[in-house]
Amino acid sequence: MIRIAVLGAGRIGKIHAHNVAACPDAKLVVVADPFAEAASSLAAKLGCEATTDCDAAIARNDVDAIVIGTPTDTHIKFMLQAVEQGKAVLCEKPIDLDMGRSIAAAREVERLNGRVMLAFNRRFDPTSQAFRKAIDAGEVGEIRQVVISSRDPGMPPRDYVLHSGGIFRDMVIHDLDLARWLLGEEPVEVMAMGSRLVDRTLEDVADYDTVMVQLKTASGKQCHINCCREAVYGYDQRFEVFGAKGMLLQDNLRASTIRRWSATTTDAREPLLNFFLERYVEAYKNELEAFVAAVAANAPMPTTVNDGLQALRLADCALESVRTGQVVKV
Ligand SMILES: NC(=O)c1ccc[n+]([C@@H]2O[C@H](COP(=O)([O-])OP(=O)(O)OC[C@H]3O[C@@H](n4cnc5c(N)ncnc54)[C@H](O)[C@@H]3O)[C@@H](O)[C@H]2O)c1
């Protein structure tokens, strides 16, 4: 039984806390959040303790592992504190918004033999896992191209945008990780375009809402990522892997597979599962279970701090490419 403290009782913290509480091999000991009401209401629902003191939650003798779901600028502090105290960590993405600080943190984790998993939930989606199996079994042959479309249902609030680190480090980072994982090779070249087609005032904060990224690996494998902060039809999450022997295609998910025909419409389908908490519910559950299993078996973490560094590096290269109009070597 892995005894866990969840830090952060916001959007993602709630998901992790529910999944810990539901995991048969884990025990949710405490939820910590400086906002007392957030911590106590979540803890009351899940039958665990609540605290406003994250440091104290990490230090508890009856806690083996820490799940970090707090704002990005707190990740490194809590991660290193936990590792120094010999606790395993599941840390939300990104490690940090700054590459230099992220590299220094990764070195410290390595020096301390820390056990840290980076929360790239999309790898744990049932479809992604099925893709992995099919690719590994040689079903599509040698991969030639990966194409990812990833569009949010609507612009986040201005305050969120200001602290997000920009669309590449906040949103596209998931797609960059998925791309690396599906390609099975590190991209060595990045080319990107950025536009402000939803909110032109993003120019004031040097951010974009509509972007395209192209990646190329050393052996020539390619990836094309489309991202937009607003899709009026909902959370659009599709990808395909094309190879020498065929293609795998992941379409959007809906609440049901019913299709309707009437006098005024044909082939009408349910709306898309809207936003990440609904669309990736299984992925978050599987991610947490994979973390608990790795901690229990003292096995390698399924996603690592290095994965976090690589995705952040690609995000930074994409931003540089947008700014310079040049292909950027990774
Ligand atoms: N993997 C994913 O799909 C995914 C989705 C959403 C968010 N995230 C990541 O999770 C993190 C949290 O995002 P969110 O959307 O849940 O944010 P949120 O604002 O909903 O929740 C953050 C929580 O942290 C608490 N908090 C604020 N300052 C704190 C501090 N100094 N120390 C400890 N707790 C503090 C807040 O009270 C709040 O309850 C971010 O790093 C974000 O990038 C990942």
Ligand as a Chemical Component Dictionary entry (heavy atoms), coordinates in Angstrom:
data_LIG
# 
_chem_comp.id                   LIG 
_chem_comp.type                 NON-POLYMER 
_chem_comp.pdbx_formal_charge   0 
_chem_comp.three_letter_code    LIG 
# 
loop_
_chem_comp_atom.comp_id 
_chem_comp_atom.atom_id 
_chem_comp_atom.alt_atom_id 
_chem_comp_atom.type_symbol 
_chem_comp_atom.charge 
_chem_comp_atom.model_Cartn_x 
_chem_comp_atom.model_Cartn_y 
_chem_comp_atom.model_Cartn_z 
_chem_comp_atom.pdbx_ordinal 
LIG N1  N1  N 0  -1.669 17.068 -17.161 1  
LIG C1  C1  C 0  -2.716 17.809 -17.413 2  
LIG O1  O1  O 0  -3.582 17.441 -18.194 3  
LIG C2  C2  C 0  -2.880 19.109 -16.678 4  
LIG C3  C3  C 0  -4.112 19.750 -16.709 5  
LIG C4  C4  C 0  -4.270 20.933 -15.978 6  
LIG C5  C5  C 0  -3.202 21.450 -15.259 7  
LIG N2  N2  N 1  -2.009 20.807 -15.277 8  
LIG C6  C6  C 0  -0.867 21.343 -14.496 9  
LIG O2  O2  O 0  -1.216 21.208 -13.117 10 
LIG C7  C7  C 0  -0.764 22.335 -12.376 11 
LIG C8  C8  C 0  -1.966 22.950 -11.640 12 
LIG O3  O3  O 0  -2.919 23.375 -12.601 13 
LIG P1  P1  P 0  -4.481 23.519 -12.249 14 
LIG O4  O4  O 0  -5.141 23.818 -13.532 15 
LIG O5  O5  O -1 -4.945 22.383 -11.420 16 
LIG O6  O6  O 0  -4.437 24.845 -11.357 17 
LIG P2  P2  P 0  -5.531 25.334 -10.307 18 
LIG O7  O7  O 0  -5.302 26.806 -10.182 19 
LIG O8  O8  O 0  -6.884 24.825 -10.641 20 
LIG O9  O9  O 0  -5.086 24.631 -8.939  21 
LIG C9  C9  C 0  -3.884 24.929 -8.282  22 
LIG C10 C10 C 0  -4.086 24.760 -6.778  23 
LIG O10 O10 O 0  -2.843 25.033 -6.133  24 
LIG C11 C11 C 0  -3.066 25.881 -5.015  25 
LIG N3  N3  N 0  -1.889 26.743 -4.803  26 
LIG C12 C12 C 0  -1.712 28.021 -5.190  27 
LIG N4  N4  N 0  -0.493 28.467 -4.795  28 
LIG C13 C13 C 0  0.094  27.438 -4.149  29 
LIG C14 C14 C 0  1.347  27.292 -3.493  30 
LIG N5  N5  N 0  2.247  28.274 -3.461  31 
LIG N6  N6  N 0  1.624  26.107 -2.925  32 
LIG C15 C15 C 0  0.746  25.088 -2.975  33 
LIG N7  N7  N 0  -0.474 25.183 -3.578  34 
LIG C16 C16 C 0  -0.788 26.348 -4.168  35 
LIG C17 C17 C 0  -4.297 26.690 -5.341  36 
LIG O11 O11 O 0  -4.971 27.099 -4.136  37 
LIG C18 C18 C 0  -5.125 25.733 -6.195  38 
LIG O12 O12 O 0  -6.067 25.017 -5.433  39 
LIG C19 C19 C 0  -0.083 23.251 -13.384 40 
LIG O13 O13 O 0  1.299  23.036 -13.332 41 
LIG C20 C20 C 0  -0.625 22.809 -14.740 42 
LIG O14 O14 O 0  0.316  22.993 -15.796 43 
LIG C21 C21 C 0  -1.838 19.654 -15.952 44 
# 
loop_
_chem_comp_bond.comp_id 
_chem_comp_bond.atom_id_1 
_chem_comp_bond.atom_id_2 
_chem_comp_bond.value_order 
_chem_comp_bond.pdbx_ordinal 
LIG N1  C1  SING 1  
LIG C1  O1  DOUB 2  
LIG C1  C2  SING 3  
LIG C2  C3  SING 4  
LIG C2  C21 DOUB 5  
LIG C3  C4  DOUB 6  
LIG C4  C5  SING 7  
LIG C5  N2  DOUB 8  
LIG N2  C6  SING 9  
LIG N2  C21 SING 10 
LIG C6  O2  SING 11 
LIG C6  C20 SING 12 
LIG O2  C7  SING 13 
LIG C7  C8  SING 14 
LIG C7  C19 SING 15 
LIG C8  O3  SING 16 
LIG O3  P1  SING 17 
LIG P1  O4  DOUB 18 
LIG P1  O5  SING 19 
LIG P1  O6  SING 20 
LIG O6  P2  SING 21 
LIG P2  O7  DOUB 22 
LIG P2  O8  SING 23 
LIG P2  O9  SING 24 
LIG O9  C9  SING 25 
LIG C9  C10 SING 26 
LIG C10 O10 SING 27 
LIG C10 C18 SING 28 
LIG O10 C11 SING 29 
LIG C11 N3  SING 30 
LIG C11 C17 SING 31 
LIG N3  C12 SING 32 
LIG N3  C16 SING 33 
LIG C12 N4  DOUB 34 
LIG N4  C13 SING 35 
LIG C13 C14 SING 36 
LIG C13 C16 DOUB 37 
LIG C14 N5  SING 38 
LIG C14 N6  DOUB 39 
LIG N6  C15 SING 40 
LIG C15 N7  DOUB 41 
LIG N7  C16 SING 42 
LIG C17 O11 SING 43 
LIG C17 C18 SING 44 
LIG C18 O12 SING 45 
LIG C19 O13 SING 46 
LIG C19 C20 SING 47 
LIG C20 O14 SING 48 
# 
